[in-house]
Amino acid sequence: MMRTRKWLLGAGLVLGALGLLAIVLVRLVPSDEELRLRATVELEAALGVPVSVGALHWQLLPSPRVTIENVVTTQSQPIELKKFTAYPNTAALWQRRLKLDRAELEGAVVPQLSLRDLGDKTPSETTQKTQEPAALDKAQKSGKLTVDELPLVQFAFRDVTWISRTGVRIGFDGEADFDAGWRPRSARIRRPEITPPADLALTRQGQEDRWEARINLGGGTAHGELQLQPRDKGGLRLSGKFKPQGIEVDSALRAINQPPIVAGKASGDTTVSASGDTAGALARSLHTTTSFTMGRSTLLRFDLDKAIRSLGKAHAGKTPLDAITGQLDTQNTAQGMVVSLTRLTTSSGVLSASGQARIASRKIDAEFSVDLVDGVVGVPLRLSGPLDKVQVSVPASALAGAAAGSVVLPGVGTAIGARIGAAIGRMLGAEPAGGPRRLAPVEK
């Protein structure tokens, strides 16, 4: 009888202790709603824009896990995170350090234009007043964790859509392993369901801020190296070199949802440079320079011969090209990416052309000199306007001179002999069988 009472007393003490522990945990560990409110406040403070958090769940067993769902910024083009799951390091939590062994992002939409608003505003008082005062006060008074030297070990994301300034949507999947200071140990970004494959892989070289980079794009490769160095005046400087080989240009452009301009394989050399105090500043200042060569290729959606013959009134079609060489520069700016083509030369049968072009805000401004008879004569060709409605112009005086046999080179004023002028006239259809004729009048 005494033994039974002892067992009952012991069991009662254990149950009482468990009950007390449960009460302590309930009071010390915030609820899902309290955590959701705290997450909303912290995100708004960090981003500078109102934020809506749909739900937040946490669990301790079988392992600690926090899941945030349906995070949306209040912007004209909202940034959306469908589901973010974090796996905290248990040992670090006991020491009140924030360290995530792994984080997973499943589904997100990131408009480029919305990123410029982040960090520039203070959340509206109206938004904060809508929070439940008691729960919010309790959440804000909770103790804060210190961030570990290695805050995130692994990160994986899928179904992430980037929306460019011009509305182009591009989907990405990827993963990364980090060292201290947010240095990627290894990383991979890929375009899902793209054939041929389009992906980038980075591998850190020892403990140096230097990464081997391997790119697959358009059925070819662009392998190279990236390096991060401190600047003398503070901040960071990014530099790199790549070797594009056998990249099918039209396939590469389609991989990033851009309309192809030319079809053919390109090879060359690329340098990369950027500078800034943060990763975002590095991205915003990114500049690339590529010297390239292409063999037989096709200029898509533009008939060079037709453009010359019609004085720019008609140019729909294609132009087969024997070769293309030039330099391609891209520069990120506050208004978007600027693309420049310089030292551009190309040939197509008896025609050849050289010139330069600049594309910004989906508008082109280009000048070319079309050479006939082995480059003896230069006929100026101008392209301007929106990319979806390019205006092409050829000065009538240039072709009138060709028909008359005394072409004047733009900016030079050199008279060309009648024999060359006659040859040009035949090429342009200005001298049909039965004798010469005048070119059709040009509307001004």
KOLGU-89024 format. One record per residue (C-alpha): residue in one letter; x, y, z. Coordinates in steps of 0.001 Angstrom, whole numbers, plus 524288, in hexadecimal, padded with zeros to 5 digits. Layout:
<pts>
+------+-------+-------+-------+
! baza !     u !     v !     w !
+------+-------+-------+-------+
!    A !     X !     Y !     Z !
...
+------+-------+-------+-------+
</pts>
This chain:
<pts>
+------+-------+-------+-------+
! baza !     u !     v !     w !
+------+-------+-------+-------+
!    M ! 80000 ! 80000 ! 80000 !
!    M ! 80B0D ! 80946 ! 803A8 !
!    R ! 81233 ! 805BC ! 7F6E8 !
!    T ! 80606 ! 808EC ! 7EEF8 !
!    R ! 804BE ! 81621 ! 7F590 !
!    K ! 8130E ! 81919 ! 7F2AD !
!    W ! 81123 ! 815AE ! 7E455 !
!    L ! 804FD ! 81E53 ! 7E3AB !
!    L ! 80C15 ! 82957 ! 7EA7E !
!    G ! 8179E ! 8281B ! 7E10D !
!    A ! 80E9C ! 827DA ! 7D543 !
!    G ! 80773 ! 833C1 ! 7DA68 !
!    L ! 81437 ! 83B2C ! 7DC19 !
!    V ! 81869 ! 837B2 ! 7CE27 !
!    L ! 80B55 ! 83BD2 ! 7C87F !
!    G ! 80BC7 ! 8485F ! 7D063 !
!    A ! 81965 ! 84B56 ! 7CB76 !
!    L ! 8154A ! 848C7 ! 7BD65 !
!    G ! 80983 ! 85182 ! 7BF2E !
!    L ! 811FB ! 85C49 ! 7C4C3 !
!    L ! 81B89 ! 85AC4 ! 7B967 !
!    A ! 81049 ! 85BA5 ! 7AFC7 !
!    I ! 80B97 ! 8683E ! 7B622 !
!    V ! 81950 ! 86DED ! 7B5A7 !
!    L ! 81AD4 ! 86A54 ! 7A73D !
!    V ! 80DB1 ! 87038 ! 7A3CE !
!    R ! 81188 ! 87CE4 ! 7AA74 !
!    L ! 81F7F ! 87D7A ! 7A564 !
!    V ! 81D83 ! 878BA ! 7976E !
!    P ! 814FF ! 881FB ! 78F77 !
!    S ! 80951 ! 87CF1 ! 787E8 !
!    D ! 8086F ! 87C59 ! 7790E !
!    E ! 8007D ! 888DF ! 7790B !
!    E ! 80A55 ! 8900C ! 78182 !
!    L ! 81558 ! 88B88 ! 778B2 !
!    R ! 80DB3 ! 88FBF ! 76C9F !
!    L ! 80BEE ! 89D52 ! 77256 !
!    R ! 81A45 ! 89E18 ! 77607 !
!    A ! 81E49 ! 899A4 ! 76862 !
!    T ! 8158D ! 8A407 ! 76254 !
!    V ! 81BAB ! 8AEBF ! 76AA5 !
!    E ! 8299E ! 8AA37 ! 76817 !
!    L ! 82776 ! 8A8F2 ! 75965 !
!    E ! 82148 ! 8B660 ! 75865 !
!    A ! 82C7F ! 8BC62 ! 76014 !
!    A ! 8369A ! 8B59E ! 75783 !
!    L ! 83017 ! 8B80B ! 74A50 !
!    G ! 82A24 ! 8C562 ! 74C94 !
!    V ! 81D15 ! 8C1CD ! 7464D !
!    P ! 8107D ! 8BC23 ! 74BFB !
!    V ! 810A1 ! 8AD4A ! 74C33 !
!    S ! 805FE ! 8A334 ! 74DBB !
!    V ! 8095A ! 895F1 ! 753AC !
!    G ! 7FEDE ! 88BCD ! 7512F !
!    A ! 802F6 ! 8819D ! 75B29 !
!    L ! 80E4F ! 87D2B ! 76393 !
!    H ! 80FDA ! 86FA9 ! 7698A !
!    W ! 81A7E ! 86A03 ! 77245 !
!    Q ! 81D5C ! 85CA2 ! 777C5 !
!    L ! 827C4 ! 8569B ! 7808E !
!    L ! 8267F ! 84838 ! 77D01 !
!    P ! 82BC1 ! 84086 ! 77655 !
!    S ! 83495 ! 84C4D ! 773D2 !
!    P ! 832E6 ! 85B0C ! 77567 !
!    R ! 82C46 ! 8612C ! 7699F !
!    V ! 825F1 ! 86E3D ! 76675 !
!    T ! 81D5E ! 86FEF ! 75A6B !
!    I ! 818B7 ! 87D18 ! 7554E !
!    E ! 80E42 ! 87D57 ! 74AB3 !
!    N ! 808B1 ! 8876B ! 7416B !
!    V ! 81178 ! 8930E ! 7441B !
!    V ! 80D7E ! 89E82 ! 73B60 !
!    T ! 8129E ! 8AC6F ! 73ADA !
!    T ! 808ED ! 8B788 ! 738DB !
!    Q ! 80DFE ! 8BD35 ! 72C0E !
!    S ! 8089C ! 8BFB8 ! 71E82 !
!    Q ! 80FDC ! 8B357 ! 71A75 !
!    P ! 81087 ! 8AB66 ! 7270E !
!    I ! 81BB4 ! 8A26F ! 72A99 !
!    E ! 815CB ! 89548 ! 72E32 !
!    L ! 81B73 ! 889D7 ! 735E5 !
!    K ! 81272 ! 87E2F ! 73614 !
!    K ! 81966 ! 8756B ! 73FE7 !
!    F ! 8261E ! 8771B ! 7475A !
!    T ! 82AB1 ! 86C7C ! 750BF !
!    A ! 8362D ! 86E36 ! 75A0E !
!    Y ! 83CEF ! 86388 ! 761F8 !
!    P ! 843E5 ! 869CF ! 76DB2 !
!    N ! 85002 ! 863BD ! 773B4 !
!    T ! 84BC8 ! 85E7B ! 78111 !
!    A ! 858F4 ! 8605A ! 787CD !
!    A ! 859BE ! 86E6C ! 78342 !
!    L ! 84BF9 ! 87127 ! 78820 !
!    W ! 84F96 ! 86CBA ! 795D3 !
!    Q ! 85A88 ! 876C9 ! 79552 !
!    R ! 850F8 ! 88112 ! 7900F !
!    R ! 857BC ! 88197 ! 782E8 !
!    L ! 8504D ! 88182 ! 77618 !
!    K ! 855E5 ! 87778 ! 76CD5 !
!    L ! 84E3B ! 87062 ! 76256 !
!    D ! 852E8 ! 86307 ! 75DF9 !
!    R ! 84A3D ! 8640B ! 75206 !
!    A ! 84022 ! 86CE8 ! 74BD1 !
!    E ! 836C2 ! 869A5 ! 740C4 !
!    L ! 82F19 ! 872FF ! 7382E !
!    E ! 823E6 ! 86D36 ! 7305D !
!    G ! 81DAB ! 876CD ! 72709 !
!    A ! 82091 ! 88551 ! 725F8 !
!    V ! 81E41 ! 890DC ! 71CDD !
!    V ! 82864 ! 89BCC ! 71CE4 !
!    P ! 825C6 ! 8A7B6 ! 71422 !
!    Q ! 83250 ! 8AF19 ! 711AC !
!    L ! 82B98 ! 8BC65 ! 71259 !
!    S ! 826AE ! 8B979 ! 7201B !
!    L ! 8344A ! 8B739 ! 72594 !
!    R ! 837CC ! 8C5A3 ! 7247A !
!    D ! 82D59 ! 8C90E ! 72E9F !
!    L ! 832EB ! 8C031 ! 73914 !
!    G ! 839FF ! 8C68D ! 74470 !
!    D ! 8363C ! 8D452 ! 74043 !
!    K ! 829A3 ! 8D62D ! 747F1 !
!    T ! 82463 ! 8D50D ! 755A5 !
!    P ! 81871 ! 8CC37 ! 7572E !
!    S ! 80BF9 ! 8D3FE ! 75836 !
!    E ! 8066B ! 8D6A1 ! 765B2 !
!    T ! 7F953 ! 8D1E2 ! 760BD !
!    T ! 7FECE ! 8C470 ! 75E06 !
!    Q ! 804C3 ! 8C354 ! 76B94 !
!    K ! 7F846 ! 8C7E9 ! 7724A !
!    T ! 7F0C6 ! 8BCA6 ! 76C35 !
!    Q ! 7F8C0 ! 8B2DF ! 77406 !
!    E ! 7F2DE ! 8AD92 ! 78088 !
!    P ! 7F91A ! 8B639 ! 78B34 !
!    A ! 7FA58 ! 8AC18 ! 7960D !
!    A ! 7FFD8 ! 8A138 ! 78D94 !
!    L ! 808C7 ! 8AAAC ! 7865F !
!    D ! 80E22 ! 8B04F ! 79312 !
!    K ! 810EC ! 8A2A8 ! 79816 !
!    A ! 817CC ! 89F00 ! 78B82 !
!    Q ! 82053 ! 8AB27 ! 78B8A !
!    K ! 8248B ! 8A945 ! 799B3 !
!    S ! 8299C ! 89B90 ! 79741 !
!    G ! 83851 ! 899C0 ! 797DB !
!    K ! 83FEB ! 89A66 ! 78B27 !
!    L ! 849EB ! 890CD ! 785EB !
!    T ! 85783 ! 8946E ! 7813E !
!    V ! 85AE8 ! 890B1 ! 7735F !
!    D ! 864FE ! 885F1 ! 771E7 !
!    E ! 8716C ! 88800 ! 769F8 !
!    L ! 86BD3 ! 87DD8 ! 760A6 !
!    P ! 85D69 ! 8817D ! 760BA !
!    L ! 85994 ! 87846 ! 755A7 !
!    V ! 86018 ! 86B8B ! 751CA !
!    Q ! 85798 ! 86707 ! 7465E !
!    F ! 84D5E ! 86DC5 ! 73E1D !
!    A ! 844C2 ! 867D5 ! 7338B !
!    F ! 83A72 ! 86E63 ! 72B32 !
!    R ! 8314C ! 86A58 ! 72058 !
!    D ! 826A9 ! 87099 ! 7182B !
!    V ! 82C2C ! 87E43 ! 719FD !
!    T ! 827C7 ! 887D3 ! 70F7B !
!    W ! 82F71 ! 89417 ! 70C6B !
!    I ! 82803 ! 89EF4 ! 70549 !
!    S ! 830D9 ! 8A859 ! 6FE05 !
!    R ! 82E91 ! 8B6F0 ! 6FC59 !
!    T ! 8283C ! 8B434 ! 6EF37 !
!    G ! 81F26 ! 8A9BC ! 6F489 !
!    V ! 826C1 ! 89DC2 ! 6F004 !
!    R ! 82488 ! 89251 ! 6F969 !
!    I ! 82FAE ! 888A2 ! 6FBAB !
!    G ! 82ECD ! 87CE2 ! 704BB !
!    F ! 83A36 ! 87770 ! 70CA5 !
!    D ! 83D8B ! 86C14 ! 7158C !
!    G ! 84A0A ! 86AA5 ! 71D5E !
!    E ! 85177 ! 867BE ! 729C5 !
!    A ! 85D5A ! 86CCA ! 73120 !
!    D ! 86653 ! 868D2 ! 73C65 !
!    F ! 86C46 ! 8740D ! 74429 !
!    D ! 87892 ! 876E7 ! 74BC7 !
!    A ! 87991 ! 88191 ! 75613 !
!    G ! 876BC ! 88F6D ! 75190 !
!    W ! 86CAE ! 88AD6 ! 7478D !
!    R ! 8777B ! 885D8 ! 73E89 !
!    P ! 871D2 ! 87AFB ! 735EE !
!    R ! 8796F ! 86E4E ! 73743 !
!    S ! 87259 ! 8694B ! 72B4A !
!    A ! 86654 ! 86DB6 ! 723F6 !
!    R ! 85E46 ! 86A1D ! 7182F !
!    I ! 853A7 ! 8719A ! 710FD !
!    R ! 84C1F ! 86B94 ! 705B5 !
!    R ! 840FD ! 86E74 ! 6FC8D !
!    P ! 83774 ! 8630D ! 6FE23 !
!    E ! 8320C ! 85C03 ! 6F245 !
!    I ! 83B42 ! 862E9 ! 6E8D5 !
!    T ! 8417A ! 85B5B ! 6DD9B !
!    P ! 84CF2 ! 85BE4 ! 6DBA3 !
!    P ! 8500C ! 85DC3 ! 6EA30 !
!    A ! 85273 ! 86B74 ! 6EF7C !
!    D ! 85937 ! 86BCC ! 6FCB7 !
!    L ! 8641E ! 871EA ! 704CA !
!    A ! 86C7E ! 86A92 ! 70EC5 !
!    L ! 875F9 ! 87114 ! 7185A !
!    T ! 8805E ! 86A3D ! 7208B !
!    R ! 888A9 ! 87197 ! 72A68 !
!    Q ! 8975B ! 86FC1 ! 72997 !
!    G ! 89BE3 ! 86C79 ! 7376A !
!    Q ! 8998F ! 877BA ! 740C8 !
!    E ! 89C63 ! 88219 ! 7368E !
!    D ! 891E3 ! 88B20 ! 73154 !
!    R ! 8937D ! 884CD ! 72413 !
!    W ! 889E8 ! 87BDB ! 71D2B !
!    E ! 88AC6 ! 872EF ! 71173 !
!    A ! 87EE9 ! 875A1 ! 708E0 !
!    R ! 87945 ! 86C37 ! 6FEF1 !
!    I ! 86E52 ! 870B3 ! 6F603 !
!    N ! 86673 ! 86871 ! 6EC88 !
!    L ! 85E83 ! 87086 ! 6E2F1 !
!    G ! 85954 ! 86F0A ! 6D529 !
!    G ! 85FD1 ! 861E2 ! 6D30F !
!    G ! 86D25 ! 867BD ! 6D631 !
!    T ! 874FA ! 86BB5 ! 6E227 !
!    A ! 87A84 ! 877F7 ! 6E889 !
!    H ! 88393 ! 8731A ! 6F332 !
!    G ! 88C2C ! 87C33 ! 6FB0D !
!    E ! 88F01 ! 8820C ! 70867 !
!    L ! 8896E ! 88C7F ! 7117F !
!    Q ! 89107 ! 893AC ! 71C0A !
!    L ! 88CAE ! 89C9F ! 72729 !
!    Q ! 89642 ! 8A682 ! 72CD0 !
!    P ! 89574 ! 8B1DB ! 7367C !
!    R ! 8969D ! 8BF82 ! 730C3 !
!    D ! 8A07C ! 8C958 ! 735D7 !
!    K ! 8958B ! 8D2C0 ! 73996 !
!    G ! 88CD5 ! 8C84A ! 73F6F !
!    G ! 882DB ! 8BF40 ! 73989 !
!    L ! 88526 ! 8B41D ! 7302B !
!    R ! 8899B ! 8B250 ! 72235 !
!    L ! 8853E ! 8A6C9 ! 719D5 !
!    S ! 88D05 ! 8A295 ! 70DF0 !
!    G ! 88CD4 ! 896E5 ! 7051C !
!    K ! 890A3 ! 890E9 ! 6F823 !
!    F ! 88905 ! 88748 ! 6EFCB !
!    K ! 88B55 ! 8801C ! 6E307 !
!    P ! 87EBB ! 87E82 ! 6DB2B !
!    Q ! 87FC3 ! 87318 ! 6D1C5 !
!    G ! 875F4 ! 86E7A ! 6C77E !
!    I ! 86A11 ! 8756B ! 6CD38 !
!    E ! 85E39 ! 87549 ! 6C439 !
!    V ! 859DB ! 88367 ! 6C593 !
!    D ! 84B67 ! 8819A ! 6C251 !
!    S ! 84A4E ! 87642 ! 6CBFD !
!    A ! 8514C ! 87E21 ! 6D687 !
!    L ! 847EE ! 88992 ! 6D4DE !
!    R ! 83C18 ! 880AF ! 6D563 !
!    A ! 8414C ! 87AEA ! 6E227 !
!    I ! 83F4F ! 8884B ! 6E86A !
!    N ! 8325D ! 88AA7 ! 6E15D !
!    Q ! 837ED ! 894AE ! 6D7FF !
!    P ! 83485 ! 894EF ! 6C96E !
!    P ! 84009 ! 89011 ! 6C15D !
!    I ! 846BA ! 899E5 ! 6B86B !
!    V ! 850DA ! 8917E ! 6B1C4 !
!    A ! 852CB ! 882D6 ! 6B020 !
!    G ! 8606D ! 87D22 ! 6B06A !
!    K ! 86B1C ! 87893 ! 6B99F !
!    A ! 8735D ! 88286 ! 6C0EA !
!    S ! 88066 ! 88169 ! 6C7D8 !
!    G ! 88949 ! 88B64 ! 6CE25 !
!    D ! 88E15 ! 8912B ! 6DAEA !
!    T ! 8862E ! 897B2 ! 6E5CB !
!    T ! 88A5D ! 8A01E ! 6F143 !
!    V ! 88183 ! 8A35D ! 6FCD4 !
!    S ! 882EF ! 8AEA3 ! 7066B !
!    A ! 87AD5 ! 8B4DE ! 71138 !
!    S ! 87CE1 ! 8BC8A ! 71DC2 !
!    G ! 874CC ! 8C038 ! 729B0 !
!    D ! 872DF ! 8BEDE ! 73838 !
!    T ! 868A4 ! 8B40B ! 7377E !
!    A ! 864B1 ! 8A8B0 ! 72ED9 !
!    G ! 85984 ! 8B107 ! 7299E !
!    A ! 862D3 ! 8BC11 ! 72627 !
!    L ! 86BAB ! 8B26D ! 71F1C !
!    A ! 8602B ! 8AD8E ! 71708 !
!    R ! 85BB6 ! 8BB63 ! 713C0 !
!    S ! 8692F ! 8BF3A ! 70EBD !
!    L ! 86C16 ! 8B2BD ! 70738 !
!    H ! 8733E ! 8B500 ! 6FA55 !
!    T ! 87726 ! 8AAD3 ! 6F048 !
!    T ! 87F7E ! 8ABE9 ! 6E404 !
!    T ! 87FBF ! 8A129 ! 6D9CC !
!    S ! 8880C ! 8A0CA ! 6CD8F !
!    F ! 88188 ! 896C6 ! 6C4BC !
!    T ! 88248 ! 89047 ! 6B791 !
!    M ! 877E1 ! 888B8 ! 6B01E !
!    G ! 87902 ! 880A8 ! 6A3C3 !
!    R ! 86DCD ! 87E49 ! 69A6A !
!    S ! 86188 ! 883AF ! 6A090 !
!    T ! 85473 ! 889E8 ! 69D6F !
!    L ! 84F50 ! 8974F ! 6A0E3 !
!    L ! 84150 ! 8949A ! 6A4DD !
!    R ! 835C5 ! 89D84 ! 6A1D5 !
!    F ! 83E0C ! 8A6D1 ! 69999 !
!    D ! 84101 ! 8A657 ! 68AF2 !
!    L ! 84CB8 ! 8AF23 ! 688B3 !
!    D ! 84B90 ! 8AECA ! 679E6 !
!    K ! 83D15 ! 8B25B ! 67A7F !
!    A ! 83FD6 ! 8BD77 ! 683EA !
!    I ! 849CE ! 8C36C ! 67AA0 !
!    R ! 84168 ! 8C1C4 ! 66E86 !
!    S ! 83567 ! 8C7E0 ! 674EB !
!    L ! 83CC7 ! 8D2D3 ! 67BBB !
!    G ! 838A5 ! 8CCD3 ! 688AE !
!    K ! 82A1F ! 8CBFF ! 68579 !
!    A ! 82A4A ! 8BD1A ! 685E9 !
!    H ! 83366 ! 8B408 ! 68D47 !
!    A ! 82BA0 ! 8A810 ! 6916D !
!    G ! 832AB ! 89B50 ! 68ECA !
!    K ! 83FE3 ! 8953B ! 6917C !
!    T ! 84DEE ! 897CD ! 68DA7 !
!    P ! 857D6 ! 88CC3 ! 68C61 !
!    L ! 86509 ! 890FA ! 691A1 !
!    D ! 87277 ! 88B4F ! 68F0A !
!    A ! 87877 ! 89041 ! 69BC7 !
!    I ! 87664 ! 899E4 ! 6A6FC !
!    T ! 88057 ! 89FD6 ! 6B049 !
!    G ! 87EFB ! 8AA67 ! 6BA73 !
!    Q ! 87E9E ! 8AE58 ! 6C8B7 !
!    L ! 8729F ! 8AD2E ! 6D166 !
!    D ! 871B8 ! 8B535 ! 6DDEB !
!    T ! 866FB ! 8B46E ! 6E837 !
!    Q ! 865CE ! 8BE36 ! 6F35B !
!    N ! 85BE5 ! 8BDF0 ! 6FE58 !
!    T ! 856CB ! 8CB8A ! 70189 !
!    A ! 84C23 ! 8D18A ! 709F7 !
!    Q ! 84393 ! 8D1CF ! 6FDBF !
!    G ! 84663 ! 8C3C2 ! 6F9E3 !
!    M ! 8506E ! 8BCB0 ! 6F1AE !
!    V ! 85712 ! 8C3A6 ! 6E667 !
!    V ! 85C57 ! 8BB22 ! 6DB56 !
!    S ! 86698 ! 8C082 ! 6D208 !
!    L ! 86C26 ! 8BA5D ! 6C5B8 !
!    T ! 878B3 ! 8C05E ! 6C08D !
!    R ! 882E8 ! 8BCCD ! 6B64A !
!    L ! 87849 ! 8B4C2 ! 6AFC7 !
!    T ! 87BB6 ! 8AF53 ! 6A267 !
!    T ! 87471 ! 8A582 ! 69A12 !
!    S ! 87406 ! 8A0B5 ! 68C17 !
!    S ! 869A9 ! 89AA1 ! 6837C !
!    G ! 86DC8 ! 896E7 ! 675C1 !
!    V ! 87145 ! 8A38C ! 66E8B !
!    L ! 86C45 ! 8ABCF ! 679DE !
!    S ! 8737E ! 8AF1D ! 68659 !
!    A ! 87000 ! 8B803 ! 69194 !
!    S ! 87647 ! 8BE53 ! 69D5D !
!    G ! 87130 ! 8C6E6 ! 6A81A !
!    Q ! 86C4A ! 8C7E4 ! 6B5FA !
!    A ! 85F93 ! 8C6DD ! 6BD94 !
!    R ! 85A2B ! 8CA67 ! 6CAEE !
!    I ! 84E2A ! 8C45A ! 6D143 !
!    A ! 84809 ! 8CA38 ! 6DD79 !
!    S ! 83A1A ! 8CA22 ! 6E2C1 !
!    R ! 8364E ! 8C11F ! 6D77F !
!    K ! 83A53 ! 8CB5A ! 6CD76 !
!    I ! 8452A ! 8CA67 ! 6C37B !
!    D ! 84DF3 ! 8D4CE ! 6BDB2 !
!    A ! 85738 ! 8CF4C ! 6B381 !
!    E ! 85F4C ! 8D407 ! 6A81B !
!    F ! 8654A ! 8CB46 ! 69DC5 !
!    S ! 86CEA ! 8CD1E ! 69163 !
!    V ! 8695C ! 8C32C ! 686EF !
!    D ! 874AB ! 8C0E9 ! 67DB1 !
!    L ! 87353 ! 8BC08 ! 66FCE !
!    V ! 87D89 ! 8B6F8 ! 6664B !
!    D ! 8875E ! 8B272 ! 6706C !
!    G ! 8850A ! 8BDDB ! 67986 !
!    V ! 887F9 ! 8C8E4 ! 66FFE !
!    V ! 87B16 ! 8D017 ! 67234 !
!    G ! 87446 ! 8D323 ! 67F1B !
!    V ! 8657C ! 8D483 ! 67F32 !
!    P ! 860B0 ! 8D98C ! 68C77 !
!    L ! 85601 ! 8D1B3 ! 6932E !
!    R ! 84F28 ! 8D6BC ! 69F73 !
!    L ! 846D2 ! 8CEC3 ! 6A904 !
!    S ! 83F1F ! 8D566 ! 6B3CF !
!    G ! 83302 ! 8D460 ! 6BC4C !
!    P ! 82C80 ! 8C9A1 ! 6C461 !
!    L ! 83173 ! 8BBDA ! 6C24B !
!    D ! 823EC ! 8B715 ! 6BE7B !
!    K ! 8229D ! 8C1D3 ! 6B434 !
!    V ! 8302B ! 8C53A ! 6AF28 !
!    Q ! 8312D ! 8D09B ! 6A59F !
!    V ! 83B1B ! 8CEB1 ! 69AA8 !
!    S ! 83FF5 ! 8D9D7 ! 6923F !
!    V ! 8494B ! 8DAC6 ! 686AF !
!    P ! 84C4F ! 8E86F ! 68163 !
!    A ! 8471F ! 8E9BA ! 67380 !
!    S ! 8530A ! 8F1BE ! 66F97 !
!    A ! 85BF4 ! 8E624 ! 671B4 !
!    L ! 8548F ! 8DD6C ! 66824 !
!    A ! 85209 ! 8E87A ! 65E82 !
!    G ! 860A7 ! 8EA61 ! 65DE3 !
!    A ! 86275 ! 8DBD7 ! 65BBC !
!    A ! 85934 ! 8DC01 ! 65017 !
!    A ! 86005 ! 8E7D6 ! 64A4A !
!    G ! 86D56 ! 8E1B2 ! 64BCA !
!    S ! 8731E ! 8EB88 ! 6554C !
!    V ! 870A0 ! 8E6E9 ! 66306 !
!    V ! 874E4 ! 8EFE4 ! 66E04 !
!    L ! 879B1 ! 8E8EC ! 67A1D !
!    P ! 87380 ! 8EE6D ! 68684 !
!    G ! 87CD4 ! 8F78C ! 68D5A !
!    V ! 8877B ! 8F5C3 ! 6831D !
!    G ! 8824A ! 8FBC2 ! 67687 !
!    T ! 889E6 ! 8F2AC ! 66DA3 !
!    A ! 884B0 ! 8F119 ! 65FD0 !
!    I ! 883D9 ! 8E31F ! 65B2C !
!    G ! 885DD ! 8DFB6 ! 64CE2 !
!    A ! 87ABB ! 8DD1C ! 6438E !
!    R ! 87E51 ! 8CEAC ! 64235 !
!    I ! 87C6B ! 8CC2D ! 650C4 !
!    G ! 87030 ! 8D49A ! 650E0 !
!    A ! 86A65 ! 8CCA4 ! 645D9 !
!    A ! 86D54 ! 8C007 ! 64D0B !
!    I ! 86680 ! 8C539 ! 65920 !
!    G ! 85B11 ! 8C9B9 ! 650C5 !
!    R ! 85958 ! 8BBFA ! 64B61 !
!    M ! 859CC ! 8B616 ! 658F5 !
!    L ! 84F77 ! 8BF7D ! 65DE7 !
!    G ! 8469C ! 8BD90 ! 65235 !
!    A ! 848E9 ! 8CB7F ! 64D9E !
!    E ! 84D7C ! 8C77E ! 6400A !
!    P ! 84465 ! 8BD50 ! 639FD !
!    A ! 84645 ! 8B70A ! 62CD4 !
!    G ! 84437 ! 8C0DD ! 621D6 !
!    G ! 84B28 ! 8CC2F ! 62840 !
!    P ! 84C2E ! 8D3AE ! 634EC !
!    R ! 8404F ! 8D8A1 ! 63C54 !
!    R ! 83E68 ! 8E19D ! 647D0 !
!    L ! 83BA2 ! 8DCF8 ! 65580 !
!    A ! 82DBE ! 8DE6E ! 65A47 !
!    P ! 82B44 ! 8EB34 ! 66168 !
!    V ! 82CC8 ! 8EAD8 ! 67001 !
!    E ! 8228F ! 8F067 ! 6791E !
!    K ! 8281A ! 8FA97 ! 6823D !
+------+-------+-------+-------+
</pts>
